[in-house]
Amino acid sequence: MMPYCEAVINETMRLYPPAPTVMRYADRDVKLGKKYAIHVLKTILIHCIRDYEIIAEPNENLEFKVDIALRTISGHLIQVKRRQ
């Protein structure tokens, strides 16, 4: 229904995965609720774009550290302002 929104989510998850490594042993295949998660992310993204203005400075030297989640070394790189 919203192919561009889903494409943005998929590309963002590919470039900046929330959990870059998985430390577990899989002894069997597990089917996960990806479709539901994509629908939730679409809803959140639409509300954020509708209600807020997101301002980012271009930064070509973006560096990350691997922790439980992928984090930027230099801190937050965006500003979020409520739309008027």
URZI-V928563 format. One record per pair of residues at least 6 apart in sequence whose C-alpha atoms are under 6 Angstrom apart, sorted by the first residue. I is the first residue (numbers start at 1). GAP is how many residues later the second one is. Records with the same first field share a line. If there is no record, write none. Layout:
BEGIN
I = GAP + GAP
END
This chain:
BEGIN
18 = 51 + 52
19 = 50
51 = 32
52 = 29 + 30 + 31
53 = 27 + 28 + 30
54 = 25 + 26
55 = 23 + 24
56 = 22
63 = 9 + 10
64 = 7 + 8 + 9
65 = 6
END
